[in-house]
Amino acid sequence: MTTETRKIETLKAHLAINVRDVEQSIEFYKKMFGIEPSKIRTGYAKFDVANPPLNFTLNQVSFGERGALSHMGIQVASTEDVLAMREQWHQQGLITRDEMQTDCCYATQDKTWVYDPDGNEWEVFVVLKDNLPEAQTSSNAACCAPAAAVQQTASSAEQKTVEDSSCGCEVAPPAVGEAACCETQAAKFGIAEIQSNAAGCCAPAPVSIGR
């Protein structure tokens, strides 16, 4: 007697991240996803994202380091979609960093990045050419590691590294409720308010928005 295997109906992926300040993170992800949270409780929020299907939750937890999470991303169909998403993020006041025609994860990609208030990095990207040979480029060794991507010299002079001109403020966001100490920190963590004495802290990080 054979037993029929039940076909499992999957609905969407689920991603839960820890955040230091859930209210601050809610404001960021409302702008990034372009939707309101479907549920908010003390120290908790949920976003039901339709495109791509994603059950995304924020959990307020005290922590020091980001831990083992590398980054998160949304794969789209074309470079035009990357640019359209980037434009939506700009309209919401988010600061982006471009990497065009970059070799990452053994594929040639166009992408742009944003950072949430806790320093978690998101990319929207398109794969232009896949399955590159291992020896084709050394940049694949740090496959899609955003920190390594910042350190690499991009095809445009605008893609200069944050580390070259910073005082180390990009390592962690400011304390909850505090303004960014400089433009570098504000750019990385999407913080609108900058301290009045920011000019003496460090040089601002350049942000490429070339199309």
Wavefront OBJ file of the C-alpha trace (Angstrom):
o trace
v 0.000 0.000 0.000
v 1.466 3.321 -1.044
v 1.115 6.447 1.021
v 0.454 9.621 -0.895
v 2.847 12.400 0.036
v 1.020 15.547 0.969
v 1.937 18.593 -1.079
v 2.916 21.345 1.317
v 1.443 24.743 0.508
v 3.963 27.392 1.505
v 2.772 30.962 1.934
v 5.809 33.166 2.505
v 9.224 33.251 4.100
v 9.535 34.553 7.653
v 12.382 36.748 8.862
v 12.647 38.022 12.454
v 15.373 40.428 13.525
v 16.348 41.902 16.879
v 16.334 45.704 17.170
v 17.382 48.100 19.907
v 14.422 50.473 19.517
v 11.311 49.039 17.884
v 9.671 52.431 17.316
v 12.725 53.775 15.483
v 12.915 50.595 13.399
v 9.201 50.743 12.570
v 9.715 54.184 11.029
v 12.640 52.932 8.918
v 10.845 49.830 7.616
v 7.658 51.749 6.864
v 9.786 53.789 4.470
v 11.732 50.836 3.099
v 8.757 48.550 2.442
v 6.301 51.363 1.696
v 3.622 49.839 3.935
v 2.286 50.144 7.467
v 2.965 47.371 9.999
v 0.125 44.865 10.288
v 0.677 44.397 14.024
v 2.325 46.457 16.767
v 2.762 45.377 20.363
v 5.124 46.434 23.139
v 8.618 45.732 21.825
v 7.250 44.003 18.717
v 6.066 44.820 15.195
v 5.093 42.764 12.158
v 5.097 43.687 8.474
v 3.178 41.507 6.000
v 5.060 42.269 2.797
v 3.238 41.283 -0.401
v 6.058 41.778 -2.920
v 8.138 39.773 -2.290
v 5.982 37.625 0.028
v 7.552 38.028 3.463
v 6.466 37.790 7.088
v 8.900 40.251 8.645
v 9.012 40.944 12.375
v 10.949 43.260 14.680
v 11.768 42.189 18.223
v 13.151 44.743 20.677
v 16.088 43.155 22.479
v 19.161 44.620 24.166
v 22.328 43.543 22.363
v 25.821 44.764 21.641
v 26.986 43.317 18.342
v 25.038 42.474 15.198
v 25.952 38.820 15.516
v 26.241 36.361 12.645
v 23.803 38.062 10.256
v 25.589 39.151 7.072
v 22.910 41.082 5.201
v 19.436 40.846 3.674
v 18.248 41.529 0.159
v 15.499 41.651 -2.432
v 16.239 40.231 -5.883
v 14.454 41.978 -8.750
v 14.170 41.336 -12.467
v 16.133 44.197 -14.017
v 18.461 47.143 -13.448
v 15.448 49.372 -14.082
v 13.767 47.746 -11.091
v 16.862 48.387 -8.967
v 16.789 52.067 -9.947
v 13.038 52.302 -9.365
v 13.397 50.846 -5.866
v 16.290 53.187 -5.176
v 14.162 56.148 -6.269
v 11.340 55.051 -3.946
v 13.808 54.868 -1.058
v 15.153 58.344 -1.912
v 11.617 59.741 -1.913
v 11.184 58.328 1.598
v 14.376 60.033 2.755
v 16.595 56.927 2.848
v 20.240 57.202 1.799
v 21.521 54.557 -0.604
v 24.895 53.290 -1.807
v 25.219 51.897 -5.341
v 27.285 49.013 -6.682
v 26.802 48.647 -10.412
v 28.364 45.946 -12.610
v 29.896 44.388 -9.492
v 30.987 40.762 -9.173
v 29.504 39.234 -6.042
v 28.554 35.681 -5.095
v 30.085 34.502 -8.387
v 27.628 36.632 -10.374
v 27.684 40.052 -12.019
v 25.068 42.274 -10.399
v 23.644 45.784 -10.239
v 22.571 46.722 -6.713
v 21.979 49.442 -4.173
v 22.159 49.300 -0.370
v 20.416 50.857 2.641
v 21.069 50.481 6.380
v 18.461 50.203 9.136
v 18.843 51.956 12.531
v 20.704 48.943 13.969
v 23.167 48.736 11.085
v 21.493 45.788 9.331
v 22.227 46.040 5.634
v 19.664 45.504 2.853
v 20.365 45.302 -0.857
v 18.056 45.346 -3.846
v 19.814 43.640 -6.736
v 19.558 42.082 -10.173
v 21.750 39.240 -11.420
v 23.109 40.122 -14.848
v 25.417 37.133 -15.336
v 25.490 34.062 -13.111
v 27.828 31.161 -12.333
v 31.098 33.004 -12.840
v 34.213 30.839 -12.484
v 35.924 30.923 -9.113
v 39.156 32.370 -10.505
v 37.493 35.206 -12.439
v 37.549 37.733 -9.613
v 38.977 37.865 -6.127
v 36.026 39.918 -4.868
v 33.891 36.777 -4.759
v 35.921 35.561 -1.783
v 33.940 37.872 0.486
v 30.735 36.936 -1.276
v 28.263 39.795 -0.891
v 29.727 40.913 2.425
v 28.609 44.557 2.569
v 31.533 45.685 4.743
v 33.974 44.268 2.205
v 32.008 45.872 -0.597
v 32.441 49.276 1.032
v 36.200 48.731 1.180
v 36.514 47.878 -2.507
v 37.184 50.561 -5.107
v 34.127 50.838 -7.344
v 34.073 51.582 -11.059
v 33.270 55.231 -10.344
v 35.385 57.629 -8.295
v 32.183 58.488 -6.421
v 32.226 55.006 -4.842
v 34.881 55.900 -2.270
v 35.093 53.965 0.971
v 33.409 55.156 4.107
v 36.396 54.015 6.134
v 38.809 56.259 4.211
v 37.210 59.408 5.600
v 35.536 58.390 8.839
v 36.392 58.461 12.507
v 34.847 55.050 13.094
v 31.298 56.330 13.654
v 29.920 53.869 11.101
v 30.675 50.933 13.407
v 27.520 51.433 15.515
v 24.509 53.772 15.599
v 24.152 56.413 18.321
v 22.264 55.697 21.521
v 18.479 55.617 21.248
v 17.112 59.152 20.988
v 20.466 60.750 20.177
v 21.369 62.520 16.945
v 24.095 61.222 14.646
v 27.574 62.546 15.493
v 28.420 63.197 11.837
v 27.192 62.792 8.266
v 28.975 59.448 7.947
v 26.949 57.943 10.796
v 23.753 59.608 9.588
v 24.231 58.202 6.079
v 24.935 54.645 7.206
v 22.095 54.328 9.701
v 19.483 56.509 7.974
v 19.352 59.118 10.761
v 17.891 62.508 9.845
v 19.178 64.564 12.787
v 22.899 65.381 13.080
v 24.618 66.957 16.079
v 25.365 70.678 15.730
v 29.120 70.108 16.115
v 29.191 67.396 13.432
v 31.630 69.290 11.193
v 34.505 68.588 13.545
v 33.797 64.902 13.947
v 34.775 63.404 10.625
v 34.439 63.931 6.912
v 31.079 62.988 5.397
v 30.816 59.710 3.518
v 30.188 60.148 -0.203
v 27.018 58.564 -1.501
v 26.773 57.568 -5.149
v 23.429 58.097 -6.826
v 24.643 57.929 -10.407
v 22.301 56.208 -12.794
l 1 2 3 4 5 6 7 8 9 10 11 12 13 14 15 16 17 18 19 20 21 22 23 24 25 26 27 28 29 30 31 32 33 34 35 36 37 38 39 40 41 42 43 44 45 46 47 48 49 50 51 52 53 54 55 56 57 58 59 60 61 62 63 64 65 66 67 68 69 70 71 72 73 74 75 76 77 78 79 80 81 82 83 84 85 86 87 88 89 90 91 92 93 94 95 96 97 98 99 100 101 102 103 104 105 106 107 108 109 110 111 112 113 114 115 116 117 118 119 120 121 122 123 124 125 126 127 128 129 130 131 132 133 134 135 136 137 138 139 140 141 142 143 144 145 146 147 148 149 150 151 152 153 154 155 156 157 158 159 160 161 162 163 164 165 166 167 168 169 170 171 172 173 174 175 176 177 178 179 180 181 182 183 184 185 186 187 188 189 190 191 192 193 194 195 196 197 198 199 200 201 202 203 204 205 206 207 208 209 210 211
